[in-house]
Amino acid sequence: MLAKLVPDTLSLPHPNKRVAKRGMVIKGAKIRFGGSVVDCIVLNISSGGARIRTDAVVPVPDRVDLCLSGGATFAAVRRWTLGEQIGFQFIGPTLLTGEPAQQARLIYEALHDKGLAEAVRLLYLARFFDDPHLSQIAEEAEAARARLEAALRTRVEG
């Protein structure tokens, strides 16, 4: 609806400008800025950003923290606004606090003590802390391990 556009912030992203493919999700999150917290729903997310929906048109500053229900907190820059929907680009590293941070520490230790397979299993159970970049890295690590194993097997078995 044209009446719901927020003209000073309307600059919709061109789909081809995205660095990472966004996956469709519906999960709760909070936008934090200053002393304010706004509940929202994440509609899609990638390692580079997210599209969210709020219950009403909410003025949001250029820089915020997007806190996902799984524990990940992303520093984000607002790229566009259209009614109740807002597009964010993630900047900086993903942060974990509290229990998710403790759980991540245990997974980190499991990686060193028990190996990649166990660490990835634990990450799956933690739903990668809702961090698509962490999920992508774990998938790449598993694929690299499988390629290395196959290459070594062909050299040993001839």
Beta strands, then each sheet from edge to edge (+ up, - down):
strand 1: 23-33
strand 2: 36-45
strand 3: 49-53
strand 4: 63-68
strand 5: 72-82
strand 6: 85-96
sheet 1: 1+ 2- 3+ 6- 5+ 4- 1+
end
